[in-house]
Amino acid sequence: QFPTPHSSPPSVLTGLNALDIGRHANTRVYAKIQEVRKDGMKINMESWADTVQHSSGCAWLVPPPSDSDFQYGHFCTWDDHPWYNPKRQTTRRIRFTRPYAAPPRVVAWLDMIDVSNKANCRVHAHVSDVACDAFTLHVDTWADTALYGAGVYWAAHSAGRKDVCSGTFGTGDVRPWSEPRCDNFKTCLFRSANFDKPPRVFLAFNS
């Protein structure tokens, strides 16, 4: 249920933020919106084939419909190539519906993954070459991982806004990959924003 009903069914963005998947099949999870109403929605944390999903979670975000500065969209690797032809790197140049006066802030995150269980589960969604009218979206894997599919939401906003702040955090910010550990944390500062009260924070995996 939405905290406050909307005048019409809103757009909803989802992002994976928790995974516990059995190791004897592919890691297949999709935070799938099945029904959006004025007062709420249904989300299915969906797996398929022989995947064993012990638990999973997602965050969801309703973009303000009257905020023309906040732009967003979705891309899936299946829009580029079929699942049975996995690639290490998939890129797409994405153009904004409304160009910005200066290069905006852009973040990307995962709402679906399908990764082979024959190697480590490795996937990274990120952006580069952000311009006023477009940016490049990357969906990558590496080493011997076979990435059969990944879905990515992206969102953009003007860099100078004081009421919105975005960024990324990764384990590589606090330790090398060769020193795995259970707890990985960092204090993230809202450097560009000026909030008059603690804000809502949307958190989802991009890697």
Secondary structure per residue as TSV (DSSP state, phi and psi in degrees):
chain	resnum	aa	ss	phi	psi
A	1	Q	-	360.0	135.9
A	2	F	-	-73.9	142.8
A	3	P	S	-56.1	-37.4
A	4	T	S	-132.1	126.3
A	5	P	-	-61.1	148.7
A	6	H	-	-98.4	161.6
A	7	S	S	-72.2	-22.3
A	8	S	S	-150.7	160.9
A	9	P	-	-56.8	123.7
A	10	P	-	-86.6	168.9
A	11	S	-	-75.6	143.9
A	12	V	-	-132.7	131.1
A	13	L	E	-107.4	133.3
A	14	T	E	-118.1	157.1
A	15	G	E	-151.4	135.1
A	16	L	E	-64.6	136.8
A	17	N	E	-138.9	4.5
A	18	A	E	-156.7	138.2
A	19	L	E	-145.2	133.4
A	20	D	E	-141.1	98.2
A	21	I	E	-120.6	136.1
A	22	G	-	-59.2	149.0
A	23	R	T	-90.1	-4.7
A	24	H	T	-93.8	6.8
A	25	A	S	-145.9	172.3
A	26	N	-	-59.4	150.7
A	27	T	E	-81.4	104.2
A	28	R	E	-127.8	111.9
A	29	V	E	-145.2	139.0
A	30	Y	E	-138.9	119.1
A	31	A	E	-81.6	89.9
A	32	K	E	-102.4	121.7
A	33	I	E	-82.8	122.1
A	34	Q	E	-105.8	-21.4
A	35	E	E	-160.8	127.7
A	36	V	E	-120.2	126.8
A	37	R	-	-118.5	179.5
A	38	K	S	-65.1	-33.9
A	39	D	S	-106.7	-3.0
A	40	G	-	175.7	-167.1
A	41	M	E	-159.6	170.8
A	42	K	E	-117.3	132.8
A	43	I	E	-121.6	132.9
A	44	N	E	-113.5	119.4
A	45	M	E	-81.1	90.0
A	46	E	E	-96.1	135.8
A	47	S	-	-122.3	170.7
A	48	W	-	-149.8	173.0
A	49	A	T	56.9	-133.4
A	50	D	T	-99.3	13.7
A	51	T	-	-64.4	137.0
A	52	V	-	-105.0	109.2
A	53	Q	E	-99.7	100.3
A	54	H	E	-69.7	-44.6
A	55	S	E	-164.3	158.4
A	56	S	E	-161.4	167.0
A	57	G	E	-152.3	162.3
A	58	C	E	-146.5	158.3
A	59	A	E	-104.7	155.6
A	60	W	E	-136.1	150.8
A	61	L	E	-140.8	131.6
A	62	V	-	-104.2	108.1
A	63	P	-	-66.1	142.6
A	64	P	-	-64.6	120.6
A	65	P	T	-66.1	-23.0
A	66	S	T	-93.1	1.5
A	67	D	-	-95.3	95.5
A	68	S	T	-72.7	-15.3
A	69	D	T	-75.4	-29.6
A	70	F	-	-87.1	108.7
A	71	Q	E	-115.3	151.2
A	72	Y	E	-155.9	166.5
A	73	G	E	-171.6	-176.3
A	74	H	E	-138.1	143.5
A	75	F	E	-139.4	142.4
A	76	C	E	-126.8	142.4
A	77	T	G	-59.5	-25.4
A	78	W	G	-68.5	-15.2
A	79	D	G	-72.5	-17.2
A	80	D	T	-105.2	-40.4
A	81	H	S	-156.9	155.1
A	82	P	-	-72.6	159.2
A	83	W	T	-60.1	-32.2
A	84	Y	T	-79.7	4.3
A	85	N	S	-125.7	65.1
A	86	P	-	-64.5	146.1
A	87	K	-	-125.4	150.9
A	88	R	S	-72.7	-35.8
A	89	Q	E	-132.7	130.9
A	90	T	E	-126.8	128.9
A	91	T	E	-129.1	151.0
A	92	R	E	-147.7	129.0
A	93	R	E	-83.3	119.0
A	94	I	E	-112.4	129.9
A	95	R	E	-102.7	138.7
A	96	F	-	-72.7	145.3
A	97	T	S	-63.9	-38.9
A	98	R	S	-124.9	112.6
A	99	P	-	-60.6	151.4
A	100	Y	-	-95.2	159.7
A	101	A	S	-71.8	-26.8
A	102	A	S	-142.9	159.4
A	103	P	-	-54.2	127.5
A	104	P	-	-86.0	176.4
A	105	R	E	-84.6	135.2
A	106	V	E	-133.1	131.4
A	107	V	E	-125.8	153.9
A	108	A	E	-135.9	148.8
A	109	W	E	-152.0	166.4
A	110	L	E	-96.6	135.4
A	111	D	E	-118.2	-5.3
A	112	M	E	-155.6	139.4
A	113	I	E	-141.5	147.8
A	114	D	E	-140.1	103.3
A	115	V	E	-126.1	135.8
A	116	S	-	-62.0	146.2
A	117	N	T	-88.4	5.9
A	118	K	T	-77.8	-11.3
A	119	A	S	-150.8	179.1
A	120	N	-	-55.9	148.1
A	121	C	-	-79.7	108.1
A	122	R	-	-130.6	121.5
A	123	V	-	-155.1	142.4
A	124	H	E	-142.3	122.7
A	125	A	E	-107.2	126.1
A	126	H	E	-154.7	169.7
A	127	V	E	-122.7	158.0
A	128	S	E	-151.0	171.7
A	129	D	-	49.9	50.6
A	130	V	-	-76.2	123.7
A	131	A	-	-121.4	179.1
A	132	C	S	-64.4	-29.1
A	133	D	S	-114.4	-5.4
A	134	A	E	-167.5	170.2
A	135	F	E	-153.2	167.5
A	136	T	E	-107.2	127.2
A	137	L	E	-101.6	132.8
A	138	H	E	-118.1	137.6
A	139	V	E	-128.8	107.6
A	140	D	E	-122.7	155.7
A	141	T	-	-134.1	-179.2
A	142	W	-	-156.8	175.9
A	143	A	T	56.6	-133.1
A	144	D	T	-100.6	13.1
A	145	T	-	-73.1	139.4
A	146	A	-	-105.8	111.7
A	147	L	E	-96.1	104.9
A	148	Y	E	-80.1	-24.4
A	149	G	E	-174.5	151.0
A	150	A	E	-154.8	136.7
A	151	G	E	-108.7	139.8
A	152	V	E	-134.2	126.7
A	153	Y	E	-92.3	149.3
A	154	W	E	-133.2	153.1
A	155	A	E	-143.2	144.3
A	156	A	E	-133.6	147.7
A	157	H	E	-153.1	157.0
A	158	S	-	-58.4	139.2
A	159	A	T	-67.0	-25.3
A	160	G	T	-89.6	4.2
A	161	R	-	-66.6	143.2
A	162	K	S	-101.0	-9.5
A	163	D	S	-105.7	0.4
A	164	V	-	-137.7	137.8
A	165	C	-	-140.0	139.8
A	166	S	-	-141.7	158.2
A	167	G	-	-178.9	-172.1
A	168	T	-	-135.3	156.4
A	169	F	-	-140.7	136.9
A	170	G	-	-137.5	159.8
A	171	T	G	-59.2	-28.7
A	172	G	G	-64.6	-14.4
A	173	D	G	-74.8	-19.8
A	174	V	T	-124.8	-11.0
A	175	R	S	-165.1	159.4
A	176	P	-	-76.7	158.9
A	177	W	T	-62.9	-25.4
A	178	S	T	-78.8	-0.6
A	179	E	S	-123.4	68.1
A	180	P	-	-65.0	146.2
A	181	R	-	-153.8	160.6
A	182	C	S	-71.8	-43.3
A	183	D	-	-102.9	126.9
A	184	N	-	-137.3	111.1
A	185	F	-	-140.9	157.6
A	186	K	-	-158.2	144.2
A	187	T	-	-81.9	122.6
A	188	C	-	-103.3	124.9
A	189	L	-	-98.2	140.2
A	190	F	-	-84.4	75.0
A	191	R	-	-68.7	-37.2
A	192	S	S	-91.9	-8.8
A	193	A	-	-102.6	166.9
A	194	N	-	-139.1	78.5
A	195	F	-	-83.7	142.1
A	196	D	S	-92.1	-4.8
A	197	K	S	-155.7	161.7
A	198	P	-	-55.9	128.4
A	199	P	-	-84.2	167.8
A	200	R	-	-77.0	140.6
A	201	V	-	-120.9	124.2
A	202	F	-	-99.4	126.3
A	203	L	-	-131.9	125.4
A	204	A	-	-148.9	157.1
A	205	F	-	-68.8	137.0
A	206	N	-	-118.0	-1.6
A	207	S	-	-155.4	360.0
